[in-house]
């Protein structure tokens, strides 16, 4: 067996054991905030659907239905606005000269 192969194998094994860089607190905080926003959006939509289903099937409180639908509409409008801003920022980055 060639000594160079053994040394290369040892170097490769040591490099695989190198610790991975830890995520910075800013990245972790941003990811947590985005995750919380998405979960809140999904919860708002689910509550709106549940209120609408209850109003159609069992004649639930119409005031609660209107409130839930207004909250759902606001959540969807916010998500669309955020999406538009992200797309606009992406297009602006693409227009930058290299």
C-alpha positions in Angstrom: 0.0 0.0 0.0 1.3 3.4 -0.9 2.0 5.8 2.0 0.5 8.8 0.0 -2.9 7.0 -0.2 -2.8 6.4 3.5 -2.0 10.0 4.3 -4.6 11.3 1.9 -7.2 9.0 3.5 -6.3 10.3 7.0 -6.5 13.9 5.9 -9.9 13.3 4.4 -11.2 11.6 7.5 -10.0 14.4 9.7 -11.6 17.0 7.4 -14.9 15.3 7.6 -14.8 15.5 11.4 -14.3 19.3 11.3 -17.1 21.1 13.2 -19.7 22.8 11.0 -20.1 26.6 11.5 -22.8 27.5 13.9 -25.6 29.7 12.7 -25.4 33.2 13.9 -28.0 34.6 16.3 -29.2 37.0 13.6 -30.0 34.2 11.2 -31.6 32.1 13.9 -33.7 35.1 15.0 -34.8 35.9 11.5 -35.7 32.3 10.7 -37.7 32.1 13.9 -39.5 35.3 13.2 -40.3 34.2 9.6 -41.5 30.8 10.9 -43.7 32.5 13.5 -45.2 34.7 10.8 -46.0 31.8 8.6 -47.5 29.8 11.4 -49.7 32.8 12.4 -50.8 33.2 8.8 -51.8 29.5 8.6 -53.6 29.7 11.9 -55.6 32.8 10.8 -56.6 31.0 7.6 -57.6 27.9 9.5 -59.7 29.9 11.9 -61.4 31.7 9.1 -62.2 28.4 7.4 -63.5 26.9 10.6 -65.8 29.9 11.2 -67.1 29.7 7.7 -67.8 26.0 8.0 -69.5 26.5 11.3 -71.7 29.3 9.9 -72.7 27.1 6.9 -73.4 23.9 8.8 -74.7 25.0 12.3 -75.7 28.6 11.9 -72.9 30.0 14.1 -72.7 33.6 15.1 -72.6 35.8 12.0 -70.5 38.5 13.8 -67.8 35.9 14.5 -67.8 34.9 10.9 -67.4 38.5 9.7 -64.6 39.1 12.1 -62.8 35.9 11.1 -63.2 36.7 7.4 -61.9 40.3 7.9 -58.8 38.9 9.8 -58.3 36.4 7.0 -58.6 39.1 4.3 -56.0 41.2 6.2 -53.6 38.3 6.5 -53.9 37.5 2.8 -53.3 41.1 1.8 -50.3 41.3 4.1 -48.8 38.1 2.6 -49.4 39.5 -0.9 -47.8 42.8 0.0 -44.7 41.0 1.5 -44.5 38.8 -1.7 -44.6 41.9 -3.9 -41.9 43.6 -1.9 -39.7 40.5 -2.1 -40.2 40.2 -5.9 -39.5 44.0 -6.3 -36.2 43.6 -4.2 -35.2 40.6 -6.3 -35.8 42.5 -9.5 -33.8 45.4 -8.2 -30.9 43.1 -7.4 -31.1 41.7 -10.9 -30.8 45.3 -12.4 -27.6 46.0 -10.5 -24.5 46.1 -12.7 -21.9 43.4 -12.0 
